[in-house]
């Protein structure tokens, strides 16, 4: 299993496009300098009135499919 560390700062008005289905994927730059792409709906548990902010860890299996997404800090 591989894991990627990254930070997100998506204001509520920007996440609305993801929530409404206009955008299906989120692309983030990992701390390791790799571009990470994952389904936008994986972020739904982390949405607040302000949007989505914080540090996250994304874990993928050997097939590069999303296994888990966890918020690990502000």
MOGI-V320550 format. One record per pair of residues at least 6 apart in sequence whose ideal C-beta (glycine too) atoms are under 8 Angstrom apart, sorted by the first residue. I is the first residue (numbers start at 1). GAP is how many residues later the second one is. Records with the same first field share a line. If there is no record, write none. Layout:
BEGIN
I=GAP ; GAP
END
This chain:
BEGIN
1=58 ; 59 ; 60 ; 61 ; 66
2=57 ; 58 ; 62
3=54 ; 55 ; 56 ; 57
4=26 ; 27 ; 28 ; 30 ; 32 ; 53 ; 54 ; 55 ; 56
5=25 ; 26 ; 27 ; 50 ; 51 ; 52 ; 67
6=22 ; 23 ; 24 ; 25 ; 30 ; 49 ; 50 ; 52
7=21 ; 47 ; 48 ; 49
8=18 ; 20 ; 35 ; 44 ; 45 ; 46 ; 48
9=42 ; 43 ; 44
10=8 ; 16 ; 33 ; 41 ; 42 ; 43
11=39 ; 40
12=35 ; 36 ; 37 ; 38 ; 39
13=38
14=37
15=28 ; 32 ; 36 ; 37
17=6
18=6 ; 8 ; 22 ; 23 ; 25
19=21 ; 25 ; 28
23=17
24=15 ; 16
25=12 ; 13 ; 14 ; 15
26=11 ; 12 ; 13 ; 14 ; 16 ; 17
27=8 ; 9 ; 10
28=7 ; 8 ; 10 ; 28
29=6 ; 7
30=6
36=22
38=20 ; 28 ; 31
39=27
42=24 ; 27
43=9 ; 26
46=6 ; 8 ; 10 ; 25
53=21
54=17 ; 18 ; 19 ; 20
55=16 ; 17 ; 18 ; 19
56=13 ; 14 ; 15 ; 16
57=11 ; 12 ; 13 ; 15
58=8 ; 10 ; 11
59=7 ; 8 ; 9 ; 10 ; 11
60=6 ; 7
61=6
END
